[in-house]
Amino acid sequence: MKPVRVVTLCWVLLLASRLGATRKESPEEASFYYGNFPLGFSWGVGSSAFQTEGAWDQHGKGPSIWDTFTHSGKGTVLGDETADVACNSYYKVQEDVALLRELHVSHYRFSLSWPRLLPTGVRADGVNRKGIQFYSDFIDALLKSNITPIVTLHHWDLPQLLQAKCGGWQNVSMANYFSDYANLCFEAFGDRVKHWVTFSDPRTMAEKGYETGHHAPGLKLQGTGLYKAAHHVIKAHARVWHAYNDTWRRQQQGLVGISLNCDWGEPVDLSNPKDVEAAERYLQFCLGWFANPIYAGDYPQVMKDHIGRKSAEQGLEMSRLPVFSLQEKSYIKGTSDFLGLGHFTTRYITERNYPSGQGPSYQNDRDLVELVDPNWPDLGSKWLYSVPWGFRRLLNFAQTQYGNPLIYVTENGASQKLHCTQLCDEWRIQYLKGYTNEMLKAIKDGANVKGYTSWSLLDKFEWERGYSDRYGFYYIDFNKKNRPRYPKASVEYYKRIITANGFPNPREVESWYFKALEICSINNQMLAAEPLLSYMQIVTEIVVPTVCTLCILIAAVLLMLLLRSLS
């Protein structure tokens, strides 16, 4: 998830006019499809360990790079917020499982905290048994509620000591450490976990962590660091897939995949070959960067060509994009039992050449500009607009590009409108309705989509945005120590989609919307009344007992005085 690149006002005005002149959505895109998802389609929600768990230094957990990043005091996170407590989910497992039951989901996608299981990141240094027990109990609680765990091994929170020891994902030795960690997880949980995700959105992890410095570990190795980090991540992923395939698959019968996030890139002008090429390049630099090695054995040719040419023009003897050996290509190709696909929004793309003399950078390597249509619904976050038809196109692109893979949608959701704390999140309902319907259309087109994970279960820590962006179905009051959860209207709406396994007919679907808003209106009133209820609770728990005690004391004194006077 990243903001659109800033372009000059004249570019925006010029290209907005071109959009209006050249782009008209077809009736098929604008129409709503009523029908059902395939039998057995899996509905779920997701989260990640660092964003929700809290308990950052409790019960033997070691520090992660994100703990170090948020504690640096350098203004790296909006409001200097940390995830030390976050949603306090470490201590609220049963409550969160109850919320999942309330949603009627089939699965829950969550991540394991590497430093909670291996405090130093290195298995030889010792395993934190309390961490093993925590996740084991959590998995058992999910299964007891008939909720399938989809478990991510690494969602950005690398153990800090591995960053300090070897430079994190800049070091090829990370594949060894990651493999040891993954094998521990397969050993401890693989008897019950049958869906494993190696990495979540490694593109953002590499770009923001090693290119722009906006994410942990905060390095700005422009034009080089992100490619090296991604190279080692791909190798690590392949190694873990082979480890599972060779050692655990026969006994555990599970699946191992990777979760890749990508927005859809649509040409500004479909009749302009350069715009069409730029949109294709956008997708290859985004999704293809990781998917192409895994499904075809090497980086996309357009990445190799562009980065290689610019590297040569910058006086470098070798391309800034690392090279896989023939042996590595063969080893990496085919290392995914399913493709996890995350998607949030769409961009219009047009070509724009950036001179190599501007210096190396991922943005310049792509030679394109990202634009948004001012008519697209604005969801509050600067980068996120509701463009449902792009989801269908991305799913169909992945289906044809990578040879009909089994697809699980691993992230898709909308943030809360800025400065809006109400529970009646009708904009999220509209987003959810539109995007899931376009997914249904893609399945009818032939896309092999087996499950959908809406992002996310709870409002949570949103990386460099702190707590300013809210993606949850459940609102959390982060000002209260116990982090209470409150259902938003989208809970009721999503529950209806899940129960119906699709969209049965216009009348019924329309009734879902009004029912959801009716329930959230009641919840809003209860939330607004909470300060009064808290005050009344204080009165009940403190004032009333105190007054009663005083009355008893006064009565006792009066009784003593009366007895004395009688005697």
N, C-alpha and C positions, 0 to 999 in steps of 0.2 A: 504494500500500500504506500503510494508516494504521490506528492503533489505534481500537477502538470507543470512542465517547464514554462517559465515566464517568457512571454514574447512581447514585442513592442506593440503599442496601441495601434500603429498603422497596420501592422501585420494582422492584428485581430479584426480591425474594421474591414480590411481588404478581403480576408479569407471568410469572414462571417457573411459578406455579401456573396462570395462564391458559393458558400454552403447553401444559402437561400436560393441561388439560381440553379444549382446543379443537383441538389439532394432533395428527393421526395420519397418518403417512405411508401412502400407498396401497400395495397390493401391487406395483403397477407401479414405484413409486419404489424399493422395497426389492429388486426382482428384478434379476438380472444378465442382460444380453443377450449371447448368443454369436452372433457373426457377423463379417463382414469390412467394412472401410472400402472406399469406392469405389476402383476401379482408378486408379492415379496419385495417390492421396492423398499429400501431402507431410509427412514426419515430420522434426522438427528440434529443435534446442536454441538457446538464445540467451545473449547477454551484452551489456554496454555498454562503451564505450571507457574511461570514467573508472574504472569498477569493476574493470577487469582489467589494463589496459595497463601502468600504472606509467610509468617514464621521463618523469616529469612535466615536466622541464625539459631533455630531451635532444633533440639533432638539430634544433634550431630551433623546438621547440614553445613557444607562448606560454602564459601562465597562464590558467586558467579560473576562474570564480567559485567552483568547488568547491575549487580549490587555495587560494584566498584564505580561504575559509570554514574549511577544515581546518587551515590554518596560523595562524589568528587567535589561538590560545591561550586562547580564551574558554570552553572546555569545551563547544563546540557539537557535538562528536562523542564518543560513548562511548569512554572511555579515551584521549581526545585523539589517536585514531588518524588517520593520513593515508592517502592512496592514492598516495603518492610511488613506491612499488614495486608495491603491490597484488599481482596474480598474476604480475607480470613478463612478461606476455604479449607485450609489445612485442619482447622478445628470445627468445620461445619459440614463434614462429609455427609452425614445422614440427612441434614436439611437440604443440601444440594441434590442428593439422590431423590428426595421427595419432590423437588421441583421438576426433575426429569420425568418422574412418574406423572406429575400433573400435566406435563406437556404431551404425554403419550408417545414419546419418541422411541424409535427402535434401537438407536445407538447413541453413544456419547463419545465424541472425539476429544481426547485430552492428551497432554504431554507429560512425560516423566522429567523430573528435575535431575539432570546428570549429577550436579554437586550434592544433591540430597542423598543419592545412592552411593556416589564415590566422592567424598569431600575434597580430595585433591585432583579428581579426574582420572586417577591412575588406579587400576584394580589391585595392582601389587601392593599399594600403600594401605589397603584395607577397605572393607565394605561397611557401610553404615547400616546395620541390621534394623535400626528403627525406621530408616527410610524404606527398606524392603518391606517391612511389616505394614507401614502406612499404605503403600500402593497395593499390597496384597489384599488388605482389608477393604480398600476402596473398590478394587476389581470384584471382590466377592459380593460387596453390597450392590454393585451394578447388576451382576448376574442374578442375584436373588430377586431383583426387580425386573428381570427379563429384558435388560438393556445391554446390548452388545458393546463391549469396549473396543474402540479404535484408538490405538495408542501410538503417539508420536515419540520417537526417541530423542529428537533434538529440535527444540523450538527456541533457538537463539541464546539460551542461557548457559553458555560454555563455562566450565569451572575456571575461576580466575587464575588458579595456579598453573593451568595449562597455557593460558595466555602469557603469564609471566615466564614460564619455563621455556616455551618454544615458539612464542609468537602466534599462538592460536592457529587459525586456518591458513596462515602464510607458510606453515611448515608441513611438509609431506608426511612427517611422522604422525600427524593427527589421525591418519587412517588406522594406525595400529591401536591408538588409545580408544578411538571410537568403536573399533571392532571388539575390543575387550569389554567395553561398556555394554555394547549391544548383546554380546553373548551372555553377559550376566543377566540382562533383562529377559532374554529368551529362556534361560535356565530357571529364573525365578518366577516368571509369569506366563511363559509360553504354553503351559498346560491349559490355560484359560483364555489367553488373548490369541485371537486368530487373524487379526488385521493389524499389521505394523506399518507405520510411516517412518521412514528413516529421517528425512529432513522436512521441515515446514518452510516453504517460501525461501529457499536458499539464495535466490536472486536478490531479494531485498536485504537479506543478512549480509551478503557480500558487498552490495553497492553502498548501503548506508553505513556498514561497519568498517569498510576498508577503502572506500572511495570518497564519500562526502563527510564521514565522521559524525553523522547525525545519530548513529546508533553505536552501542558498545561493539568493539572496544574503542571506538572514536578515532580511528586512524584515517588519514587523508593521503593515501598512496595513489594519487590520481592516475587513472589509465593503466595501472599495473596491478595494484593490490587486489582489486576485486576479481580480476581474471585468474590470478594465482589462487586466491581463496576458493573460487568456484571450481577450479581444476582439482584441488585437493578434496573438496566436498564430493565431487562426482566419483573420484576414486574410492573415497570412504564408503559412499553409498553402495558401489558395486561390490566392495569387499564384504560388506555386511549381508548383502543379498546372497552372495556365494556361501557365506558362513551358514546362513539359515538353510539354504538349499542343500548343502553338503552334510550338515550335522543335525538339523532340527526338523526339517520339513516332513520326513517320513513318519516321525513320531507325533509331531504336533499338528500337521495338516493345516498350516496357516498360510497367509499371503503377506508379501512384503512389497511395498511400493514407495513412492516419493510424492510429496505434495508441492506442486508448482503453481504459483500465482501469476496471472497475466490478465491485463485488460485487453479488450478487443481493439484492434487498430483498423479503422475504416478509411479508405482513400477519400480525400476531399473531393476530387474530381475523378469519377470512374472512367471517364474518357481520356484521361491524361495518363499515359504509361508510366511517367515518372512518379506520379502520386501512388499508382498501384504498386510499383516497385518499392516505394518508401514504406507503404503499409505492410507489405510482405516482410521487409527488412525489420520493421518494428516488432513484428511477431517472432521473427527468428532470433533477434537480440533479446527478446523477453522469454518466450516459452521454449524456443528451439535451442537456446544456449545450453539448457540442461536436458531437455527431452531428446534432442537429436543424438547426442552421444549414447543415451540409454537405449533408444530404439533403433538407431542407425549406425552407431559406433564412432561417430566423430562430430565435431562442431559443424554447424551449418556453413556451407560454402561461402555464403555472403558475409558471415562474420570473419572468416579466415581472409577473404579478399579485402574487405574494408580495413580491418585492423592491421593486416600485413602491409597494405599500401601506405597507410598513414604512418606506421612505424618506420618504414623505409624513408619516407619523406622527412621524418623527424631525426634522421641520421642514425637509427638503430640498426644493428647488424641482424637482429632477430625480431620476429613479431612479438608484440606485447601479449598476444594470445598464446598461451602455452600449447605444446604439441603432444598429442598422444602417440606412443609407439604403436606399431602394428599389433604387438602382443596385448597392449592395454586396450586398444580398440576392440579386439576380439573378446577380451575379458569383460569389458563394460557393456557391450551390446547385448540386449535382451535381459538386463537385470531389473525387471520390474514385472510383478504379477498384476499390477493395476496402476493406472495413472490417476493420482490425486490432483484435482484441478481446482484452484481457487480463483475466484473472479468477482470483481466488484463494480466495474464501470467500463466506459468506452471512450476512446479518443478518435478524433479525426486526424489524419496524418497527411502531411505534404512534405515534399522534398525540400531540403535546404542544405547546401554544401557548407561545411565548416572547414576553413583552411587548416592544414596540419600545423601551421605555425602558431596557432592558438594554444598549442600544447596538448598533451595526451589526456583524454578523458572519455569515459563511457558515453556521455551525451554527445560529444563531437564525433565519436567513431560511427554513430548511427546515421549521421547526415539527414536529419529530419526534424520536423517541428510537430509537437502535439497541440491540438486545439480542442476546444469544447464548443458546442452549439449553445448560444445564450438562451435558447428556448428549452433546453433540457431542464427537468426539475432539479433544483438545487436542494441537496439534503443537509446543508449546514457546514460540512467539512469542505475545505477549499478544493480538494481534489476529487470529491465523490459526487457524481451526478447519476440520476436514475435513467438508464438507457437499456431497457430489457432486451431489445432485439440483438444487441451485441453479444449477449450470453449464448443465444442459439447459434450464432455464427462461430463463436469460439469453440463450442462443443463440436460442431460439425467439422471445423478446421482440424481439431485434434484427432477426430475420428478418421479422417481421410489421410492426414499427414503421417500418422504413426501406426497405420495398419490395423485399424479397428480394435484398439485396446479396450479392456475393461476399465470404465471410468467411474470414480467416486468424486463427486463434488465435495471438496474438503473445506471450503470457506466461501461464503456468500452472505452479505448482509449490509445493513445501512446504519449509519451513525445517527445520533439524536440531533435535532435541529439546535443550532447554537443558542445558548442561554435558555433552553427550554427544559423544564424539569417535570412537566406533566406526564402522566401515565398514559394518556390517550394519544399514542404515537401512530396516528393515521397514515403519516408519510411512510413509516416502516411497513405498515400493512400493504400499502399500494406497491411498494418496492417488492415485498415478498410475493405478492400476488402476480406481479408482472414477470419477475425473474423465474419463478417456479413454472409459470405457464410457458415461457419460452423454452425452458428445459424440457417440458412435456412435448413441445413441438419438435425439439431436436431428437428426442427419443422416437417420435413418429417418423422423423427423417431417416432414422437408422442408427443414431448414436447409441452406443452400448453403455448407457448410464445406469448404474445399479443402486446408487444411494446419493443422498443430498444432506449436507451439513450446513445448517444456518449458523451464522456467526453473529452473536454468540449467546451463550446461556445467560451470562451476567454482565452488567456494566463492570468494567475492570480497568486496570492500569494499561494505558495505551501508549507505551513506549515513550518517545520524546514528547508526546502530547499530554503526558500525565493522565489526569482524570477529566480532561476537558471534553473528550469525545466519548460518547456512550453508545455501544453497539448491542447492549443486552436486551433480552426479553424481560429480564427482571431488573428493576431500578434498585440501586444500592445507595443508601445514605452514607457517604464516606466520612461524614462529620460525627457519626455515632460509633462508639467503640465496638459495639457488637455487629456492626455492618448489616443491618436488617435488609431483607429482600422484599420488594413489592412488585407484583405482576403488572405488566403493561398490557394495553389492549391487544398487542400483537401475539401475546400468549394464547388468548382465546382464538384468534384467527388462525394461527399456525396449527393449533390443536384440531381445528375443523378440517383443514387441508389434509392433515395426517389421517384423521378418522375416516374421511371420505376417500383417501388415497387419490386425490385429484380434485377436479371441479365438475360436479354432477350436472348442474343446470343453472341458467342465469338467476332464476328466482331464489334458489337455495344459497348460491354464492353471495348474492346481494344481502341476504338476511344475516350472513356471517358478520359482515361489516358492521351492521347496526347493533347486533348482539354484542360484539366486541367493545364497541364504544359505550354501550349501555353499562356493561360491567366495569369498564375502566372509569366511568364517571363516578360510580359508587366507590371504587377504590381511591379515586382522587379525593373524594369527600372524607374518607377515613384517614388518608394521609394528612389532609389539612387539619383534621381534628386531633391529630396525635399530640401536639403540644398541650392541648387542653386535657387530653386523656392522661398524659404524663403528669400534669399538674394535679389532676384528681387522684392519680396513683400515689403521688407524694403525700397528698392530704390523707389518703386512706392508710398508707403504710407508716407515716410519721406523725402527722398532726393528730389524727383521731386517737391512736394509742397513747400519745402524750397527754391529751386532754382527759382521757379516761383515767390515766394514772393519777393526774392531779386531782380529779374529782374524788378518787378513792382516798387519797391522802387527806384532802380537806374533810371528807366525811369521817375519817378516822380521828382527826384532831377534834372535830366538833363532838364526836361521841365521847372522847376522853374528857373534854370540858364538861359535858353533861353529867358524866358519871361522878366527876369530882364535886360538882355542885350538889348532887343528890346525897353524896356521902358527907 
